[in-house]
Amino acid sequence: MLLLLQSCTGPSIAVLSHNAQILAFGDSLTYGKGSSEGGDYPAVLAELTGLRVINAGVSGETTSQGLIRLAELLVGETPDLLILLEGGNDFLRNHDIAKTKTNLAQMIELAQVRSIAVVLIAVPQKSLFLSPATLYSELAETYDVMLLEEALTDLLKTRSMKSDTIHLNDAGYRALAETIYRGLEDAGAI
């Protein structure tokens, strides 16, 4: 787990109050595909932080779909923090990388214009050897957001943390939530 600790970079985040809300937004990895009930990372993160963590994960979603959905969600929700974990379905379906990056950039902008802090979780690119897609570090630098660059990739390289080839199991989701929690601690948010 030491590797996971080293994979968090980015700016400090304002302290989250006791009634802060976190919006965990993404695809099946946010939804918790492969976990038992309550084993998804947003549920575990809620347990660790004592805060309300909204699981806004939708299996199979691409960044084009996510951009539309996030815009709609932010009309009714005003979270203090957005955890953005999306892009895997774009990679699996060979979508244009530039378009994926633009969609993610627009999601970050939707949050930042509302003064919502962002944590970006890098997704591995489709290749023989798993490594985080470089577009995530580029986005984190451009928008000055916290990045968990290696966390998901490291977990997906570990068979005991996976329920299938692209999803985590309860242990994997717990490890991801713990890494996010430590990242938030390091950033001064909790």
NUTI-573476 format. One line per field, with one value per residue: residue number from 0; residue in three letters; x, y, z of N, C-alpha, C in turn. Coordinates in Angstrom, 2 decimals, decimal comma, padded with zeros to 5 digits. Layout:
% NUTI-573476
n <- NUM ...
res <- ALA ...
n.east <- X ...
n.north <- Y ...
n.up <- Z ...
ca.east <- X ...
ca.north <- Y ...
ca.up <- Z ...
c.east <- X ...
c.north <- Y ...
c.up <- Z ...
END
This chain:
% NUTI-573476
n <- 0 1 2 3 4 5 6 7 8 9 10 11 12 13 14 15 16 17 18 19 20 21 22 23 24 25 26 27 28 29 30 31 32 33 34 35 36 37 38 39 40 41 42 43 44 45 46 47 48 49 50 51 52 53 54 55 56 57 58 59 60 61 62 63 64 65 66 67 68 69 70 71 72 73 74 75 76 77 78 79 80 81 82 83 84 85 86 87 88 89 90 91 92 93 94 95 96 97 98 99 100 101 102 103 104 105 106 107 108 109 110 111 112 113 114 115 116 117 118 119 120 121 122 123 124 125 126 127 128 129 130 131 132 133 134 135 136 137 138 139 140 141 142 143 144 145 146 147 148 149 150 151 152 153 154 155 156 157 158 159 160 161 162 163 164 165 166 167 168 169 170 171 172 173 174 175 176 177 178 179 180 181 182 183 184 185 186 187 188 189
res <- MET LEU LEU LEU LEU GLN SER CYS THR GLY PRO SER ILE ALA VAL LEU SER HIS ASN ALA GLN ILE LEU ALA PHE GLY ASP SER LEU THR TYR GLY LYS GLY SER SER GLU GLY GLY ASP TYR PRO ALA VAL LEU ALA GLU LEU THR GLY LEU ARG VAL ILE ASN ALA GLY VAL SER GLY GLU THR THR SER GLN GLY LEU ILE ARG LEU ALA GLU LEU LEU VAL GLY GLU THR PRO ASP LEU LEU ILE LEU LEU GLU GLY GLY ASN ASP PHE LEU ARG ASN HIS ASP ILE ALA LYS THR LYS THR ASN LEU ALA GLN MET ILE GLU LEU ALA GLN VAL ARG SER ILE ALA VAL VAL LEU ILE ALA VAL PRO GLN LYS SER LEU PHE LEU SER PRO ALA THR LEU TYR SER GLU LEU ALA GLU THR TYR ASP VAL MET LEU LEU GLU GLU ALA LEU THR ASP LEU LEU LYS THR ARG SER MET LYS SER ASP THR ILE HIS LEU ASN ASP ALA GLY TYR ARG ALA LEU ALA GLU THR ILE TYR ARG GLY LEU GLU ASP ALA GLY ALA ILE
n.east <- 000,80 002,13 002,97 000,60 000,23 002,12 001,14 -000,40 -000,90 -000,92 -002,78 -003,52 -006,60 -009,50 -010,57 -012,94 -016,13 -018,05 -020,53 -020,16 -020,51 -019,66 -019,28 -019,08 -018,21 -018,62 -017,98 -018,58 -016,63 -016,93 -019,59 -019,39 -019,21 -018,79 -018,48 -019,73 -022,87 -022,59 -019,88 -018,67 -016,43 -017,34 -019,14 -017,45 -015,68 -017,40 -017,84 -015,24 -014,74 -016,95 -018,63 -021,22 -021,29 -022,03 -022,94 -022,48 -022,18 -022,28 -022,62 -020,85 -020,75 -019,59 -017,23 -018,44 -021,17 -021,07 -020,35 -022,66 -024,44 -023,22 -023,42 -026,18 -026,60 -025,26 -026,94 -028,88 -027,46 -025,05 -022,16 -019,29 -016,98 -015,72 -015,15 -013,63 -013,77 -013,39 -013,42 -012,47 -014,27 -014,24 -011,62 -011,73 -013,48 -012,14 -012,34 -011,75 -008,88 -008,30 -010,84 -011,87 -010,22 -010,97 -013,67 -013,35 -011,97 -013,94 -015,73 -014,27 -014,11 -016,84 -017,19 -015,26 -016,11 -018,18 -016,96 -016,22 -014,13 -011,84 -010,98 -009,06 -009,00 -006,78 -007,17 -006,14 -004,62 -005,55 -003,59 -000,85 000,73 -000,33 -000,72 -001,16 -003,19 -001,76 -003,18 -004,50 -002,62 -001,85 -004,26 -004,59 -002,43 -002,98 -005,43 -004,92 -005,63 -006,11 -004,51 -004,83 -002,74 -001,50 -002,96 -005,39 -004,45 -002,39 -003,95 -005,47 -003,53 -003,18 -004,14 -005,58 -007,14 -009,14 -012,35 -012,90 -011,45 -011,44 -012,63 -012,80 -012,76 -014,33 -012,13 -010,38 -011,86 -012,06 -009,36 -008,92 -010,66 -009,42 -006,99 -007,85 -008,88 -006,50 -005,19 -006,86 -006,47 -003,72 -003,90 -005,08 -007,81 -009,31
n.north <- -001,21 001,13 002,21 003,26 005,42 007,20 008,15 010,40 013,65 017,23 020,28 021,89 021,32 022,97 022,74 020,27 020,67 019,33 018,76 018,51 017,58 015,00 014,33 011,50 010,73 008,99 006,02 002,48 001,76 003,62 003,24 000,70 -001,87 -005,31 -005,36 -006,15 -005,31 -002,09 -002,22 -000,65 002,00 004,71 004,26 003,14 005,26 007,15 005,95 006,08 008,86 009,95 011,60 012,70 010,89 010,89 008,44 008,60 006,90 005,34 002,46 001,59 004,11 006,71 009,44 011,45 011,05 011,31 013,98 015,39 014,34 015,13 017,92 018,18 017,02 018,83 020,96 020,37 019,47 020,55 019,85 019,78 018,72 017,07 013,91 012,59 009,97 008,74 007,65 005,20 003,62 005,00 004,48 001,66 001,45 002,58 005,37 008,72 010,10 012,80 013,92 012,65 013,78 016,47 016,32 015,51 017,74 019,70 018,76 019,17 021,95 022,59 021,99 023,67 026,26 026,47 026,57 024,10 021,77 019,49 016,09 014,12 010,96 008,92 006,82 003,70 003,44 001,68 -000,95 -003,29 -003,35 -002,11 001,30 004,63 006,79 009,52 011,85 012,51 013,49 015,73 017,19 017,59 019,23 021,46 022,39 022,58 020,60 018,02 014,93 011,47 009,46 006,89 005,11 003,61 002,15 000,62 -000,99 -002,40 -003,94 -005,90 -009,00 -010,05 -007,94 -007,59 -008,15 -008,96 -008,62 -005,82 -004,57 -003,80 -005,65 -006,07 -005,70 -004,28 -001,94 -000,93 -000,41 001,58 003,60 004,09 005,12 007,46 008,75 009,10 010,79 013,03 013,74 014,40 016,61 018,40 018,52 016,94
n.up <- 000,00 000,25 -002,16 -003,11 -001,44 -002,34 -004,69 -004,87 -005,84 -005,89 -005,24 -002,05 -000,30 000,77 004,17 004,86 006,14 008,93 007,89 005,21 001,73 -000,47 -003,85 -005,57 -008,65 -011,67 -013,60 -013,82 -011,94 -009,96 -009,33 -008,28 -009,35 -009,05 -006,36 -003,05 -001,46 -000,15 -000,33 -002,23 -003,32 -002,69 -000,53 001,40 001,72 002,83 005,28 006,34 006,46 007,72 006,44 004,13 001,26 -002,00 -004,21 -007,44 -009,64 -012,83 -014,57 -017,51 -018,62 -020,78 -021,20 -022,68 -022,20 -019,44 -019,08 -019,82 -017,90 -015,48 -015,62 -015,40 -012,85 -011,17 -011,14 -009,29 -007,06 -004,68 -004,08 -001,86 -002,65 -005,51 -006,68 -009,34 -011,49 -014,32 -017,75 -018,48 -020,04 -022,42 -023,25 -023,50 -025,62 -027,64 -028,10 -029,26 -027,92 -027,50 -027,43 -025,18 -023,24 -023,48 -022,68 -019,98 -019,07 -019,32 -017,41 -015,07 -015,18 -014,90 -012,22 -010,98 -011,61 -009,91 -007,52 -006,45 -005,08 -006,67 -007,03 -008,99 -010,44 -011,99 -014,80 -016,11 -019,33 -022,33 -022,89 -023,27 -020,96 -017,95 -017,36 -016,11 -018,06 -019,73 -020,03 -017,68 -015,80 -017,19 -017,22 -014,45 -013,89 -015,53 -014,48 -011,80 -009,84 -007,37 -007,87 -008,08 -009,24 -009,68 -008,15 -008,90 -011,10 -009,89 -008,20 -010,08 -011,19 -009,39 -008,73 -006,52 -005,74 -007,52 -009,11 -011,62 -014,90 -015,23 -013,06 -009,55 -006,44 -003,18 -001,41 -003,07 -003,65 -001,06 -000,53 -002,45 -001,50 000,97 000,10 -001,17 001,06 002,62 000,84 000,92 003,57 003,48 001,81 003,44 003,71 005,42
ca.east <- 000,00 003,00 002,94 -000,62 000,42 002,99 000,55 -001,29 -000,24 -001,83 -002,89 -004,28 -008,05 -010,07 -011,08 -014,35 -016,86 -018,70 -021,72 -019,77 -020,97 -018,72 -019,92 -018,22 -018,80 -017,88 -018,62 -018,78 -015,68 -017,54 -020,81 -018,99 -019,41 -017,88 -018,45 -020,96 -023,59 -021,83 -018,45 -018,18 -015,53 -018,01 -019,69 -016,32 -015,17 -018,35 -017,55 -013,95 -014,76 -018,12 -019,33 -022,13 -020,65 -023,06 -022,43 -023,04 -021,54 -023,17 -021,87 -020,82 -020,80 -018,43 -017,07 -019,45 -022,40 -020,81 -020,35 -024,08 -025,04 -022,66 -024,03 -027,54 -026,50 -024,81 -028,06 -029,60 -026,54 -023,93 -021,18 -018,08 -015,86 -016,05 -014,15 -013,91 -013,12 -014,08 -012,58 -012,19 -015,11 -013,73 -010,43 -012,14 -014,20 -011,24 -012,77 -010,69 -008,27 -008,43 -012,23 -011,98 -009,55 -011,83 -014,84 -012,92 -011,65 -015,20 -016,29 -013,52 -014,54 -018,19 -017,01 -014,49 -016,91 -019,06 -016,05 -016,19 -012,80 -011,85 -009,95 -009,08 -008,40 -006,34 -007,57 -005,10 -004,93 -005,64 -002,30 -000,39 001,17 -001,16 -000,13 -002,17 -003,19 -001,08 -004,10 -004,91 -001,60 -001,94 -005,43 -004,33 -001,52 -003,68 -006,51 -004,44 -006,47 -005,45 -004,50 -004,39 -002,30 -001,16 -003,76 -006,26 -003,60 -001,74 -004,95 -005,87 -002,41 -003,13 -005,24 -006,39 -007,97 -010,07 -013,44 -012,75 -010,28 -011,48 -013,32 -012,26 -013,62 -014,48 -010,80 -009,86 -012,59 -011,66 -008,01 -009,07 -011,25 -008,39 -006,02 -008,50 -008,93 -005,17 -004,93 -007,60 -005,74 -002,48 -004,26 -005,63 -009,26 -009,89
ca.north <- 000,00 002,30 002,80 004,05 006,68 008,08 008,47 011,55 014,94 018,32 021,40 021,66 021,45 023,57 021,79 019,91 020,78 018,09 018,50 018,58 016,51 014,61 013,70 010,52 010,71 008,17 004,89 001,28 001,72 004,42 002,53 -000,42 -003,18 -006,32 -005,29 -006,51 -004,11 -001,29 -002,41 000,29 002,96 005,83 003,83 002,99 006,61 007,76 005,33 006,58 010,31 010,37 012,60 012,17 010,67 010,53 007,56 008,97 006,06 004,70 001,47 001,72 005,51 007,34 010,82 012,29 010,89 011,83 015,45 015,80 013,97 015,96 019,25 018,06 016,76 020,01 021,89 020,04 019,16 021,46 019,19 020,52 018,03 016,16 012,90 012,27 008,74 008,40 007,57 003,80 003,13 005,65 003,73 000,33 001,56 003,26 006,73 009,69 010,53 014,27 014,18 012,22 014,82 017,67 016,05 015,57 019,15 020,41 018,35 019,90 023,36 022,67 022,00 024,82 027,49 026,45 026,51 022,74 021,17 018,28 015,05 013,38 009,64 008,48 005,50 003,19 003,38 000,34 -001,37 -004,56 -003,09 -001,05 002,55 005,68 007,63 010,79 013,00 012,86 014,37 017,00 017,90 017,98 020,37 022,60 022,89 022,63 019,74 016,87 013,77 010,14 009,00 005,47 004,29 002,65 001,28 -000,33 -001,95 -003,24 -004,85 -006,85 -009,95 -010,23 -006,74 -007,47 -009,11 -009,41 -007,96 -004,34 -004,05 -004,16 -006,37 -005,31 -005,31 -003,25 -000,68 -000,41 000,15 002,83 004,57 004,45 005,98 008,77 009,33 009,59 011,93 014,17 014,14 015,08 017,89 019,28 018,59 016,26
ca.up <- 000,00 000,27 -003,50 -003,24 -000,73 -003,10 -005,98 -004,74 -006,01 -006,18 -004,31 -000,83 -000,44 001,97 005,15 004,68 007,40 009,36 007,07 003,80 000,85 -001,51 -005,00 -006,24 -009,98 -012,62 -014,27 -013,01 -010,84 -008,89 -008,96 -007,42 -009,99 -008,51 -004,89 -002,36 -001,04 000,81 -000,55 -003,24 -002,67 -002,04 000,76 002,32 001,99 003,76 006,57 006,82 006,70 008,47 005,62 003,12 -000,04 -002,96 -005,26 -008,73 -010,64 -013,80 -015,34 -018,96 -019,06 -021,41 -020,75 -023,36 -021,43 -018,10 -019,12 -019,81 -016,61 -014,41 -015,73 -014,85 -011,41 -010,45 -011,02 -008,07 -005,97 -004,50 -003,22 -001,50 -003,30 -006,60 -007,00 -010,74 -011,93 -015,55 -018,94 -018,82 -021,14 -023,63 -023,66 -023,93 -026,90 -028,58 -028,41 -029,50 -026,65 -027,38 -027,04 -023,78 -022,43 -023,52 -021,83 -018,58 -018,78 -019,14 -016,12 -014,05 -015,27 -014,31 -010,76 -010,52 -011,73 -008,74 -006,36 -005,93 -005,19 -007,50 -006,95 -010,25 -010,33 -013,31 -015,27 -017,01 -020,76 -022,88 -023,43 -022,74 -019,59 -017,40 -016,86 -016,17 -019,25 -019,43 -020,06 -016,31 -015,20 -017,93 -016,71 -013,06 -013,93 -016,15 -013,62 -010,42 -009,01 -006,78 -008,75 -007,64 -010,55 -009,76 -007,22 -009,57 -011,91 -008,99 -007,75 -011,20 -011,45 -008,29 -008,94 -005,31 -005,55 -008,65 -009,26 -013,00 -015,51 -015,20 -011,87 -008,26 -005,50 -001,93 -000,90 -003,96 -003,43 000,25 -000,69 -003,18 -000,57 001,95 -000,59 -001,32 002,41 002,95 -000,03 001,47 004,79 003,06 001,20 004,47 003,63 006,59
c.east <- 000,85 003,02 001,72 -000,49 001,20 002,34 -000,39 -000,49 -001,29 -001,90 -003,59 -005,76 -008,57 -010,66 -012,58 -015,03 -017,54 -019,96 -021,43 -020,31 -019,92 -019,51 -018,88 -018,86 -017,95 -018,70 -018,74 -017,82 -016,15 -018,81 -020,51 -019,22 -018,34 -017,80 -019,76 -021,64 -022,81 -020,32 -017,86 -017,33 -016,26 -018,59 -018,58 -015,76 -016,10 -018,10 -016,26 -014,00 -015,88 -018,93 -020,29 -021,38 -021,72 -022,43 -023,16 -022,31 -022,57 -022,32 -021,98 -020,75 -019,48 -018,34 -018,06 -020,77 -022,24 -020,85 -021,78 -024,70 -024,51 -023,27 -025,44 -027,51 -026,15 -025,86 -028,77 -028,74 -025,45 -022,92 -020,01 -016,86 -016,40 -014,88 -014,51 -013,08 -013,85 -013,09 -012,31 -013,00 -014,72 -012,54 -010,81 -012,81 -013,41 -011,74 -011,55 -010,18 -008,43 -009,84 -012,46 -011,39 -010,40 -013,05 -014,48 -012,60 -012,93 -015,88 -015,59 -013,95 -015,93 -018,09 -016,34 -015,26 -017,89 -018,27 -016,08 -014,78 -012,91 -010,68 -010,12 -008,36 -008,07 -006,75 -006,46 -005,56 -004,92 -004,29 -001,91 000,02 000,38 -000,33 -001,18 -002,06 -002,62 -002,02 -004,51 -003,89 -001,60 -003,11 -005,19 -003,43 -002,23 -004,68 -006,15 -005,37 -005,65 -005,61 -004,05 -004,01 -002,10 -002,11 -004,59 -005,45 -002,94 -002,72 -005,34 -004,75 -002,36 -004,35 -006,16 -007,31 -009,08 -011,16 -013,45 -011,60 -010,28 -012,18 -012,66 -013,24 -013,70 -013,13 -010,20 -010,54 -012,24 -010,28 -008,07 -009,62 -010,21 -007,33 -006,59 -008,53 -007,58 -004,78 -005,62 -006,97 -004,49 -002,76 -004,86 -007,12 -009,94 -008,81
c.north <- 001,27 002,99 003,68 005,39 007,68 008,60 009,67 012,84 016,01 019,33 021,00 021,90 022,04 022,50 021,55 019,95 019,45 017,76 018,61 017,37 016,27 013,91 012,81 010,26 009,85 007,05 003,69 001,17 002,61 003,73 001,37 -001,78 -004,15 -006,32 -005,84 -005,21 -003,38 -001,43 -001,50 001,37 004,18 005,47 003,69 004,36 007,35 007,24 005,91 008,06 010,74 011,42 011,91 012,09 010,13 009,66 007,89 008,22 005,39 003,75 001,73 003,13 005,95 008,79 011,76 012,24 011,50 013,34 015,98 015,53 014,83 017,37 019,24 017,86 018,01 021,12 021,65 019,78 020,22 020,81 020,12 019,96 017,09 015,20 012,37 011,08 008,27 008,40 006,14 003,27 003,77 004,85 002,36 000,35 002,32 004,63 007,63 010,24 012,03 014,63 013,78 013,28 016,09 017,48 016,13 017,00 019,94 020,02 019,08 021,36 023,55 022,75 023,29 026,13 027,61 026,37 025,16 022,20 019,85 017,38 014,22 012,05 009,16 007,04 004,99 003,17 001,93 000,00 -002,70 -004,42 -001,90 000,13 003,64 006,47 009,00 011,98 013,42 013,78 015,72 017,83 018,42 019,21 021,62 023,23 022,95 021,87 018,58 015,66 012,53 009,40 007,49 004,54 003,22 001,66 000,22 -001,40 -002,91 -004,18 -005,99 -007,77 -010,06 -009,04 -006,62 -008,54 -009,69 -008,61 -006,44 -003,74 -004,56 -005,03 -005,54 -004,83 -004,20 -001,91 -000,08 000,24 001,48 003,92 005,02 005,36 007,38 009,48 009,89 010,80 013,19 014,67 014,93 016,46 018,88 019,37 017,95 015,99
c.up <- 000,00 -001,09 -003,68 -002,55 -001,55 -004,37 -005,94 -004,90 -006,22 -005,07 -003,01 -001,13 000,86 002,88 004,90 006,04 007,72 008,56 005,56 003,03 -000,22 -002,61 -005,67 -007,60 -010,91 -013,19 -013,31 -011,84 -009,67 -008,40 -008,03 -008,03 -009,48 -007,00 -004,32 -001,94 000,06 000,65 -001,59 -002,56 -002,09 -000,66 001,80 002,69 002,96 005,18 007,17 007,23 007,63 007,73 004,66 001,79 -000,98 -004,04 -006,56 -009,83 -011,52 -014,66 -016,84 -019,49 -019,70 -020,91 -021,45 -022,62 -020,04 -018,05 -019,05 -018,44 -015,47 -014,44 -015,13 -013,33 -010,63 -010,40 -009,69 -006,85 -005,89 -003,56 -002,90 -002,21 -004,37 -006,77 -008,39 -011,18 -013,18 -016,72 -019,39 -019,98 -022,46 -024,16 -024,20 -025,31 -027,95 -029,02 -028,59 -028,16 -026,44 -026,93 -025,58 -022,87 -022,36 -022,62 -020,36 -018,17 -018,52 -017,84 -014,98 -014,02 -014,67 -012,79 -010,32 -010,62 -010,56 -007,44 -005,66 -006,15 -005,95 -007,14 -008,22 -010,04 -011,74 -013,57 -016,19 -018,46 -021,21 -023,52 -022,78 -021,27 -019,05 -016,91 -017,01 -017,48 -018,89 -019,41 -018,66 -015,64 -015,90 -017,43 -015,29 -013,02 -014,47 -015,19 -012,14 -009,48 -008,48 -007,69 -007,98 -008,91 -010,65 -009,00 -007,93 -010,40 -011,04 -008,52 -008,87 -011,64 -010,43 -008,34 -007,72 -005,02 -006,60 -008,61 -010,67 -013,61 -015,40 -013,99 -010,60 -007,49 -004,21 -001,39 -001,75 -003,77 -002,08 000,15 -001,44 -002,27 000,46 001,34 -000,80 000,03 002,80 002,10 000,46 002,76 004,42 002,47 002,21 004,49 004,83 007,63
END
